[in-house]
Amino acid sequence: MGYETADDAAVYRVSKELAIVETVDFFPPVVDDPFVFGEIAAANALSDIWAMGARPLFALNLVGFPRALPLDTLGRILAGGQSKAEEAGIPVLGGHSIDDPEPKYGLAVTGVVHPKKVLTNAGAKVGDALILTKPLGTGIGTTAIKRQLASPELMDRLVDVMRTLNRAAGEVFASGKVKVNALTDVTGFGLLGHLLNLVEASRVGAELAFDALPILPHARNLAARPLLPVHDPGFEEALAHGRE
């Protein structure tokens, strides 16, 4: 499985019983706390493995870091990522770093799955129900944080959601206890972007009841108001990539 259906990870079959699942993801800070940033980035990268019905094996760090910042900050970022890897039950076996004017962090994650048990975004069928395992609105929330418009309630809830692993849901779906025809991770392209990928890959349509969607507190109100401009290269880069 490659890039044809814009799925969450690559899958390479090595035998009749084993396929390797590979993903990579990294981005600039979305919160001020270095440890929490590390947690969020690691949770985000790991999610792609579970979204394929797979089990993660190990990870490698990806780091961009400026010489002007103290190394203790980098240590905290890596510690946050390590904590999520440990929670996922996998080791971090090294990685790569470069000198970068803007901090960036993430993981390359390797997982495994039986070739006949891969869950993709291309299997949706007419009549399927859409199940979301987390509330929406993290893109709006991180934008509000950048522009100092986020309430303490939204910030606390936002951090909890973004650093929570999708392990429990992923393992339930992979086990077959809940019948799943298609699965995808809602991150960079938001709900509509990832849903578009899913319906195009599956050759079906979809109907959304927007009022029934789980939304983070205050995110809906923030989405309806104009946001003050900021001059932050990292924020502009995130906008350019449509980060959820």
Backbone as CSV, one residue per row, in Angstrom:
resi,resn,N_x,N_y,N_z,CA_x,CA_y,CA_z,C_x,C_y,C_z
1,MET,0.846,-1.188,0.000,0.000,0.000,0.000,0.883,1.240,0.000
2,GLY,0.682,2.095,-0.991,1.478,3.312,-1.110,0.641,4.557,-0.898
3,TYR,0.801,5.512,-1.815,0.162,6.811,-1.649,-1.130,6.970,-2.457
4,GLU,-1.549,5.913,-3.165,-2.642,6.054,-4.135,-3.938,6.547,-3.499
5,THR,-4.259,6.095,-2.295,-5.519,6.484,-1.660,-5.302,7.449,-0.486
6,ALA,-4.096,8.035,-0.405,-3.786,8.996,0.665,-4.082,8.412,2.040
7,ASP,-3.680,7.147,2.248,-3.914,6.499,3.530,-2.913,6.993,4.575
8,ASP,-3.017,6.473,5.793,-2.256,7.023,6.910,-0.814,6.537,6.994
9,ALA,-0.514,5.383,6.399,0.834,4.836,6.471,1.072,3.915,5.286
10,ALA,2.356,3.643,5.014,2.720,2.680,3.978,2.705,1.273,4.567
11,VAL,2.325,0.306,3.752,2.309,-1.087,4.192,3.088,-1.916,3.173
12,TYR,4.040,-2.726,3.653,4.884,-3.552,2.786,4.855,-4.990,3.269
13,ARG,4.335,-5.865,2.429,4.232,-7.277,2.808,5.580,-7.963,2.649
14,VAL,6.026,-8.635,3.719,7.297,-9.355,3.654,7.099,-10.871,3.642
15,SER,5.895,-11.313,3.999,5.577,-12.733,3.935,4.064,-12.891,3.952
16,LYS,3.587,-14.128,3.878,2.139,-14.368,3.924,1.549,-14.019,5.280
17,GLU,2.395,-13.974,6.292,1.913,-13.741,7.657,2.286,-12.386,8.228
18,LEU,3.131,-11.622,7.504,3.677,-10.398,8.092,3.791,-9.271,7.076
19,ALA,3.333,-8.077,7.494,3.530,-6.852,6.716,4.088,-5.773,7.640
20,ILE,4.993,-4.966,7.092,5.567,-3.841,7.830,4.738,-2.592,7.555
21,VAL,4.458,-1.831,8.581,3.725,-0.570,8.453,4.659,0.558,8.855
22,GLU,4.758,1.573,8.016,5.727,2.651,8.255,5.058,4.021,8.108
23,THR,5.358,4.917,9.065,4.830,6.275,8.997,5.847,7.241,9.572
24,VAL,5.714,8.512,9.216,6.584,9.550,9.757,5.779,10.844,9.850
25,ASP,5.973,11.576,10.943,5.256,12.839,11.128,6.013,13.723,12.104
26,PHE,6.146,14.997,11.786,6.765,15.960,12.699,6.249,17.355,12.346
27,PHE,6.315,18.267,13.307,5.817,19.625,13.084,6.372,20.580,14.131
28,PRO,6.189,21.904,13.947,6.644,22.895,14.921,5.783,22.842,16.181
29,PRO,6.208,23.514,17.255,5.447,23.491,18.509,4.034,24.036,18.336
30,VAL,3.085,23.383,19.005,1.699,23.863,19.034,1.317,24.344,20.428
31,VAL,2.189,24.128,21.406,2.008,24.625,22.772,3.366,25.113,23.276
32,ASP,3.361,25.870,24.383,4.603,26.441,24.901,5.450,25.442,25.682
33,ASP,4.817,24.508,26.374,5.540,23.576,27.232,6.286,22.544,26.381
34,PRO,7.639,22.468,26.469,8.398,21.547,25.632,8.018,20.077,25.838
35,PHE,7.806,19.679,27.086,7.451,18.287,27.378,6.115,17.930,26.744
36,VAL,5.138,18.814,26.896,3.805,18.563,26.331,3.873,18.538,24.807
37,PHE,4.682,19.432,24.233,4.873,19.413,22.784,5.406,18.057,22.329
38,GLY,6.374,17.521,23.055,6.902,16.204,22.727,5.836,15.124,22.813
39,GLU,5.005,15.192,23.846,3.919,14.219,23.992,2.961,14.273,22.803
40,ILE,2.570,15.492,22.441,1.591,15.672,21.371,2.143,15.167,20.041
41,ALA,3.392,15.530,19.736,3.990,15.117,18.468,4.122,13.595,18.387
42,ALA,4.518,12.972,19.484,4.669,11.514,19.493,3.317,10.822,19.363
43,ALA,2.318,11.302,20.084,0.977,10.709,19.998,0.432,10.819,18.583
44,ASN,0.709,11.943,17.941,0.240,12.162,16.578,0.871,11.158,15.604
45,ALA,2.168,10.940,15.731,2.853,10.002,14.836,2.404,8.559,15.078
46,LEU,2.278,8.179,16.319,1.866,6.813,16.653,0.457,6.499,16.147
47,SER,-0.388,7.513,16.097,-1.779,7.299,15.719,-1.916,6.687,14.338
48,ASP,-0.999,7.025,13.418,-1.089,6.501,12.057,-0.931,4.978,12.006
49,ILE,-0.155,4.425,12.925,0.024,2.970,12.958,-1.278,2.284,13.363
50,TRP,-1.892,2.777,14.432,-3.162,2.190,14.880,-4.267,2.394,13.848
51,ALA,-4.181,3.490,13.079,-5.191,3.755,12.054,-5.148,2.744,10.920
52,MET,-4.073,1.963,10.835,-3.959,0.913,9.811,-4.279,-0.465,10.376
53,GLY,-4.734,-0.517,11.618,-5.014,-1.799,12.247,-3.765,-2.520,12.689
54,ALA,-2.649,-1.781,12.822,-1.347,-2.390,13.093,-0.921,-2.181,14.539
55,ARG,0.212,-2.813,14.884,0.811,-2.691,16.215,2.192,-2.052,16.072
56,PRO,2.460,-0.956,16.803,3.781,-0.331,16.692,4.873,-1.202,17.314
57,LEU,6.069,-1.167,16.698,7.216,-1.925,17.194,8.267,-1.024,17.836
58,PHE,8.658,0.035,17.129,9.659,0.956,17.644,9.568,2.269,16.876
59,ALA,10.277,3.285,17.385,10.241,4.608,16.762,11.638,5.210,16.711
60,LEU,11.810,6.174,15.816,13.025,6.978,15.713,12.643,8.445,15.831
61,ASN,13.446,9.216,16.580,13.197,10.644,16.731,13.577,11.419,15.473
62,LEU,12.808,12.443,15.156,13.139,13.418,14.120,13.154,14.789,14.770
63,VAL,14.297,15.488,14.698,14.467,16.729,15.449,15.065,17.813,14.571
64,GLY,14.442,18.982,14.587,15.035,20.216,14.103,15.118,21.151,15.293
65,PHE,16.310,21.701,15.563,16.454,22.495,16.788,17.473,23.611,16.595
66,PRO,17.134,24.833,17.017,18.054,25.966,16.846,19.146,25.997,17.917
67,ARG,20.337,26.407,17.524,21.441,26.507,18.470,21.177,27.556,19.550
68,ALA,20.290,28.520,19.254,20.049,29.613,20.191,19.270,29.186,21.430
69,LEU,18.555,28.059,21.350,17.766,27.612,22.491,18.581,26.662,23.369
70,PRO,18.306,26.654,24.672,19.060,25.762,25.573,18.768,24.294,25.285
71,LEU,19.781,23.460,25.444,19.619,22.030,25.205,18.629,21.394,26.175
72,ASP,18.441,22.029,27.336,17.468,21.502,28.289,16.066,21.488,27.676
73,THR,15.784,22.497,26.836,14.486,22.530,26.153,14.334,21.323,25.237
74,LEU,15.385,21.015,24.496,15.361,19.840,23.635,15.201,18.567,24.458
75,GLY,15.883,18.515,25.584,15.753,17.349,26.457,14.331,17.138,26.922
76,ARG,13.640,18.222,27.223,12.244,18.120,27.652,11.345,17.647,26.516
77,ILE,11.598,18.126,25.306,10.814,17.673,24.154,10.976,16.171,23.957
78,LEU,12.235,15.721,23.983,12.507,14.300,23.786,11.917,13.456,24.917
79,ALA,11.955,14.001,26.132,11.379,13.277,27.265,9.869,13.115,27.098
80,GLY,9.211,14.148,26.569,7.774,14.046,26.316,7.464,12.972,25.295
81,GLY,8.260,12.934,24.216,8.069,11.897,23.214,8.340,10.511,23.764
82,GLN,9.379,10.395,24.571,9.732,9.114,25.179,8.614,8.609,26.090
83,SER,7.989,9.514,26.817,6.921,9.111,27.737,5.750,8.488,26.987
84,LYS,5.436,9.033,25.800,4.333,8.476,25.010,4.728,7.158,24.350
85,ALA,5.990,7.049,23.958,6.453,5.776,23.411,6.363,4.680,24.463
86,GLU,6.761,5.006,25.687,6.670,4.030,26.772,5.225,3.653,27.040
87,GLU,4.331,4.653,26.994,2.907,4.376,27.192,2.371,3.463,26.090
88,ALA,2.924,3.603,24.888,2.512,2.759,23.768,3.172,1.388,23.823
89,GLY,4.150,1.223,24.727,4.816,-0.060,24.882,5.926,-0.311,23.886
90,ILE,6.556,0.768,23.367,7.617,0.606,22.378,8.850,1.415,22.783
91,PRO,10.043,1.040,22.275,11.243,1.826,22.528,11.467,2.871,21.432
92,VAL,12.204,3.927,21.784,12.729,4.879,20.806,14.200,4.519,20.612
93,LEU,14.576,4.117,19.389,15.888,3.515,19.151,16.849,4.466,18.438
94,GLY,16.776,5.748,18.764,17.680,6.708,18.133,16.907,7.710,17.304
95,GLY,17.557,8.188,16.221,16.895,9.159,15.373,17.886,10.050,14.663
96,HIS,17.444,11.237,14.266,18.293,12.170,13.530,17.903,13.592,13.900
97,SER,18.909,14.477,13.988,18.655,15.874,14.323,19.447,16.773,13.382
98,ILE,18.897,17.972,13.148,19.586,18.982,12.355,19.460,20.336,13.037
99,ASP,20.376,21.240,12.714,20.287,22.624,13.166,19.186,23.307,12.351
100,ASP,18.199,23.872,13.037,17.034,24.447,12.375,16.642,25.715,13.117
101,PRO,16.383,26.821,12.438,16.006,28.055,13.138,14.700,27.947,13.909
102,GLU,13.865,26.964,13.571,12.597,26.766,14.280,12.535,25.335,14.798
103,PRO,12.173,25.133,16.071,12.080,23.766,16.597,11.034,22.947,15.846
104,LYS,11.377,21.696,15.610,10.436,20.738,15.029,10.720,19.384,15.665
105,TYR,9.646,18.612,15.861,9.835,17.293,16.476,8.752,16.339,16.009
106,GLY,9.130,15.079,15.911,8.182,14.032,15.584,8.866,12.683,15.603
107,LEU,8.189,11.691,15.054,8.699,10.323,15.067,8.511,9.657,13.710
108,ALA,9.440,8.789,13.377,9.215,7.774,12.351,8.897,6.487,13.103
109,VAL,7.756,5.895,12.822,7.289,4.733,13.588,7.133,3.524,12.667
110,THR,7.645,2.404,13.122,7.520,1.141,12.404,6.582,0.216,13.172
111,GLY,5.649,-0.398,12.450,4.716,-1.331,13.065,4.561,-2.589,12.220
112,VAL,3.759,-3.506,12.710,3.515,-4.754,11.987,2.024,-5.071,12.003
113,VAL,1.603,-5.842,10.989,0.217,-6.258,10.884,0.160,-7.493,9.985
114,HIS,-0.827,-8.332,10.192,-1.060,-9.444,9.261,-1.586,-8.847,7.953
115,PRO,-1.074,-9.281,6.822,-1.496,-8.691,5.545,-2.997,-8.722,5.295
116,LYS,-3.687,-9.696,5.865,-5.131,-9.790,5.648,-5.940,-8.995,6.673
117,LYS,-5.240,-8.359,7.615,-5.937,-7.614,8.662,-5.662,-6.119,8.604
118,VAL,-5.070,-5.663,7.504,-4.824,-4.223,7.344,-6.161,-3.494,7.248
119,LEU,-6.292,-2.414,7.989,-7.479,-1.560,7.912,-7.102,-0.306,7.131
120,THR,-7.826,-0.021,6.070,-7.491,1.116,5.213,-8.642,2.113,5.172
121,ASN,-8.408,3.204,4.451,-9.484,4.185,4.272,-10.316,3.881,3.026
122,ALA,-10.083,2.720,2.413,-10.725,2.416,1.136,-11.819,1.360,1.232
123,GLY,-12.254,1.008,2.445,-13.215,-0.086,2.564,-14.611,0.305,3.004
124,ALA,-14.900,1.602,3.086,-16.221,2.031,3.566,-17.328,1.536,2.649
125,LYS,-18.478,1.191,3.257,-19.613,0.672,2.498,-20.861,1.517,2.754
126,VAL,-21.767,1.470,1.819,-23.031,2.192,1.967,-23.733,1.722,3.241
127,GLY,-24.173,2.659,4.069,-24.847,2.330,5.317,-23.949,2.346,6.532
128,ASP,-22.624,2.457,6.340,-21.707,2.522,7.485,-21.956,3.792,8.311
129,ALA,-21.745,3.670,9.617,-21.806,4.830,10.515,-20.383,5.333,10.769
130,LEU,-20.237,6.632,10.890,-18.944,7.252,11.170,-18.763,7.370,12.679
131,ILE,-17.696,6.758,13.192,-17.391,6.799,14.629,-16.150,7.655,14.837
132,LEU,-16.244,8.651,15.705,-15.095,9.485,16.067,-14.659,9.135,17.482
133,THR,-13.355,8.914,17.689,-12.874,8.538,19.014,-12.381,9.724,19.822
134,LYS,-12.298,10.905,19.192,-11.903,12.128,19.888,-12.752,13.297,19.397
135,PRO,-12.921,14.332,20.220,-13.655,15.509,19.748,-12.837,16.301,18.746
136,LEU,-13.518,17.039,17.898,-12.886,17.867,16.874,-12.586,19.269,17.419
137,GLY,-11.781,20.008,16.672,-11.531,21.408,17.022,-10.120,21.718,17.460
138,THR,-9.192,20.756,17.346,-7.829,21.035,17.805,-7.134,22.065,16.921
139,GLY,-7.462,22.098,15.620,-6.868,23.114,14.746,-7.288,24.510,15.147
140,ILE,-8.589,24.682,15.409,-9.092,25.968,15.890,-8.454,26.319,17.236
141,GLY,-8.340,25.304,18.097,-7.786,25.542,19.435,-6.332,25.968,19.406
142,THR,-5.501,25.301,18.598,-4.091,25.676,18.546,-3.909,27.051,17.896
143,THR,-4.768,27.385,16.938,-4.740,28.730,16.365,-5.085,29.774,17.424
144,ALA,-6.089,29.475,18.236,-6.481,30.393,19.301,-5.371,30.576,20.334
145,ILE,-4.636,29.497,20.638,-3.509,29.607,21.561,-2.450,30.547,20.992
146,LYS,-2.115,30.376,19.711,-1.126,31.234,19.063,-1.516,32.700,19.138
147,ARG,-2.810,32.967,19.047,-3.292,34.351,19.006,-3.831,34.829,20.356
148,GLN,-3.526,34.028,21.400,-3.880,34.379,22.774,-5.375,34.612,22.947
149,LEU,-6.168,33.751,22.301,-7.620,33.843,22.393,-8.239,32.633,23.075
150,ALA,-7.408,31.662,23.452,-7.935,30.426,24.035,-8.192,30.594,25.529
151,SER,-9.346,30.144,25.975,-9.662,30.160,27.399,-8.868,29.074,28.112
152,PRO,-8.657,29.206,29.432,-7.977,28.138,30.178,-8.671,26.790,30.032
153,GLU,-10.007,26.809,29.987,-10.763,25.559,29.830,-10.436,24.894,28.510
154,LEU,-10.415,25.695,27.423,-10.104,25.137,26.113,-8.669,24.630,26.060
155,MET,-7.729,25.370,26.628,-6.324,24.961,26.598,-6.114,23.637,27.313
156,ASP,-6.727,23.489,28.493,-6.578,22.244,29.252,-7.176,21.061,28.497
157,ARG,-8.364,21.253,27.958,-9.027,20.159,27.235,-8.279,19.826,25.953
158,LEU,-7.793,20.859,25.288,-7.057,20.678,24.043,-5.812,19.831,24.250
159,VAL,-5.042,20.161,25.286,-3.823,19.410,25.578,-4.151,17.960,25.912
160,ASP,-5.184,17.747,26.710,-5.567,16.379,27.074,-5.904,15.545,25.847
161,VAL,-6.641,16.153,24.908,-7.056,15.428,23.705,-5.854,15.106,22.828
162,MET,-4.985,16.085,22.619,-3.888,15.898,21.663,-2.815,14.942,22.160
163,ARG,-2.642,14.831,23.473,-1.603,13.927,23.957,-2.158,12.559,24.388
164,THR,-3.450,12.353,24.216,-4.044,11.048,24.511,-3.807,10.100,23.339
165,LEU,-3.228,8.947,23.612,-2.969,7.964,22.558,-4.270,7.365,22.028
166,ASN,-4.251,7.020,20.749,-5.377,6.299,20.140,-5.220,4.790,20.274
167,ARG,-4.357,4.365,21.190,-4.046,2.945,21.323,-5.278,2.098,21.643
168,ALA,-6.075,2.529,22.621,-7.213,1.719,23.046,-8.181,1.477,21.895
169,ALA,-8.558,2.549,21.196,-9.487,2.410,20.071,-8.858,1.587,18.954
170,GLY,-7.581,1.858,18.649,-6.915,1.128,17.584,-6.857,-0.368,17.842
171,GLU,-6.581,-0.744,19.083,-6.494,-2.169,19.410,-7.856,-2.839,19.366
172,VAL,-8.893,-2.116,19.754,-10.245,-2.680,19.671,-10.622,-2.920,18.210
173,PHE,-10.365,-1.931,17.351,-10.699,-2.085,15.937,-9.885,-3.209,15.297
174,ALA,-8.592,-3.288,15.642,-7.714,-4.307,15.062,-8.093,-5.714,15.515
175,SER,-8.680,-5.814,16.711,-9.020,-7.128,17.254,-10.190,-7.790,16.543
176,GLY,-10.977,-7.001,15.837,-12.154,-7.538,15.174,-13.376,-7.608,16.058
177,LYS,-13.241,-7.180,17.320,-14.395,-7.203,18.228,-15.461,-6.219,17.781
178,VAL,-15.031,-5.147,17.141,-15.944,-4.196,16.522,-15.676,-4.229,15.023
179,LYS,-16.682,-4.526,14.230,-16.513,-4.647,12.782,-16.249,-3.270,12.180
180,VAL,-15.108,-3.122,11.533,-14.712,-1.862,10.911,-14.406,-2.118,9.439
181,ASN,-15.075,-1.387,8.564,-14.810,-1.533,7.131,-13.717,-0.594,6.645
182,ALA,-13.621,0.590,7.260,-12.615,1.583,6.878,-12.201,2.356,8.114
183,LEU,-10.953,2.791,8.115,-10.417,3.495,9.290,-9.420,4.543,8.825
184,THR,-9.438,5.701,9.458,-8.458,6.741,9.147,-8.239,7.618,10.365
185,ASP,-7.133,8.316,10.368,-6.740,9.197,11.464,-7.065,10.633,11.072
186,VAL,-7.852,11.328,11.874,-8.227,12.714,11.561,-7.182,13.647,12.172
187,THR,-6.251,14.114,11.334,-5.208,15.031,11.813,-5.027,16.170,10.825
188,GLY,-4.000,16.106,9.980,-3.566,17.250,9.179,-4.615,17.880,8.285
189,PHE,-5.508,17.080,7.708,-6.483,17.635,6.769,-7.849,17.883,7.402
190,GLY,-7.972,17.668,8.706,-9.250,17.880,9.365,-10.269,16.812,8.984
191,LEU,-11.447,16.894,9.588,-12.483,15.889,9.345,-12.894,15.847,7.878
192,LEU,-13.143,17.006,7.283,-13.625,17.018,5.904,-12.564,16.520,4.939
193,GLY,-11.311,16.893,5.152,-10.246,16.435,4.264,-10.051,14.937,4.318
194,HIS,-9.997,14.394,5.531,-9.806,12.950,5.664,-11.049,12.173,5.224
195,LEU,-12.227,12.730,5.470,-13.454,12.079,5.009,-13.509,12.067,3.487
196,LEU,-13.049,13.144,2.858,-12.993,13.178,1.396,-12.082,12.071,0.871
197,ASN,-10.904,11.915,1.503,-10.017,10.824,1.098,-10.706,9.466,1.231
198,LEU,-11.439,9.297,2.338,-12.094,8.018,2.610,-13.176,7.713,1.586
199,VAL,-14.033,8.682,1.295,-15.139,8.399,0.372,-14.634,8.248,-1.062
200,GLU,-13.607,8.990,-1.431,-13.060,8.832,-2.780,-12.381,7.467,-2.933
201,ALA,-11.616,7.067,-1.908,-10.949,5.764,-1.969,-11.957,4.624,-1.955
202,SER,-13.066,4.814,-1.223,-14.076,3.754,-1.088,-15.158,3.822,-2.156
203,ARG,-15.185,4.920,-2.920,-16.183,5.122,-3.959,-17.596,5.113,-3.398
204,VAL,-17.773,5.839,-2.312,-19.095,6.034,-1.711,-19.275,7.522,-1.425
205,GLY,-20.442,7.892,-0.926,-20.697,9.252,-0.483,-20.835,9.277,1.027
206,ALA,-21.061,10.472,1.582,-21.222,10.593,3.031,-22.143,11.753,3.353
207,GLU,-22.856,11.617,4.446,-23.684,12.704,4.976,-23.232,12.983,6.402
208,LEU,-23.035,14.260,6.718,-22.622,14.661,8.064,-23.712,15.486,8.729
209,ALA,-24.034,15.133,9.962,-24.919,15.958,10.791,-24.011,16.799,11.685
210,PHE,-23.712,18.019,11.266,-22.704,18.818,11.954,-23.059,19.087,13.416
211,ASP,-24.329,19.230,13.691,-24.737,19.509,15.077,-24.476,18.323,15.998
212,ALA,-24.310,17.137,15.425,-24.089,15.941,16.242,-22.611,15.646,16.466
213,LEU,-21.733,16.400,15.815,-20.298,16.132,15.939,-19.780,16.570,17.309
214,PRO,-18.907,15.777,17.923,-18.300,16.192,19.200,-17.259,17.279,18.955
215,ILE,-17.439,18.429,19.590,-16.565,19.592,19.388,-15.977,20.022,20.725
216,LEU,-14.708,20.395,20.735,-14.088,20.914,21.957,-14.807,22.173,22.437
217,PRO,-14.846,22.413,23.774,-15.546,23.581,24.297,-14.997,24.866,23.704
218,HIS,-15.891,25.741,23.250,-15.577,27.073,22.720,-15.001,27.035,21.307
219,ALA,-14.676,25.874,20.767,-14.077,25.825,19.430,-15.062,26.295,18.365
220,ARG,-16.327,25.936,18.516,-17.327,26.352,17.528,-17.464,27.870,17.497
221,ASN,-17.461,28.504,18.686,-17.555,29.962,18.740,-16.318,30.625,18.145
222,LEU,-15.146,30.053,18.407,-13.913,30.605,17.849,-13.901,30.515,16.325
223,ALA,-14.467,29.441,15.809,-14.490,29.259,14.358,-15.361,30.308,13.674
224,ALA,-16.310,30.875,14.406,-17.258,31.820,13.823,-16.785,33.263,13.916
225,ARG,-15.633,33.512,14.562,-15.172,34.889,14.743,-13.877,35.117,13.972
226,PRO,-13.640,36.372,13.550,-12.364,36.672,12.887,-11.221,36.621,13.894
227,LEU,-10.085,36.117,13.470,-8.924,36.029,14.345,-7.905,37.093,13.968
228,LEU,-7.298,37.692,14.982,-6.305,38.739,14.745,-5.091,38.156,14.038
229,PRO,-4.497,38.893,13.094,-3.319,38.368,12.392,-2.106,38.304,13.303
230,VAL,-1.258,37.339,13.068,0.012,37.246,13.770,1.117,37.076,12.742
231,HIS,2.323,37.436,13.125,3.468,37.277,12.242,4.384,36.239,12.868
232,ASP,4.046,35.003,12.649,4.758,33.878,13.238,5.004,32.863,12.125
233,PRO,6.265,32.698,11.687,6.546,31.771,10.574,6.041,30.364,10.832
234,GLY,6.179,29.901,12.082,5.719,28.559,12.395,4.222,28.423,12.230
235,PHE,3.491,29.442,12.672,2.029,29.421,12.556,1.606,29.460,11.099
236,GLU,2.286,30.307,10.313,1.946,30.406,8.905,2.232,29.096,8.183
237,GLU,3.302,28.410,8.587,3.624,27.113,7.985,2.538,26.094,8.327
238,ALA,2.082,26.122,9.572,1.025,25.201,9.982,-0.252,25.467,9.176
239,LEU,-0.573,26.742,8.976,-1.749,27.086,8.184,-1.599,26.582,6.747
240,ALA,-0.409,26.762,6.194,-0.161,26.355,4.814,-0.348,24.856,4.627
241,HIS,-0.083,24.092,5.690,-0.241,22.638,5.600,-1.597,22.177,6.133
242,GLY,-2.467,23.138,6.535,-3.803,22.773,6.974,-3.810,21.923,8.219
243,ARG,-2.913,22.225,9.196,-2.791,21.340,10.337,-4.070,21.355,11.168
244,GLU,-4.547,20.170,11.494,-5.754,20.013,12.333,-5.356,20.106,13.796
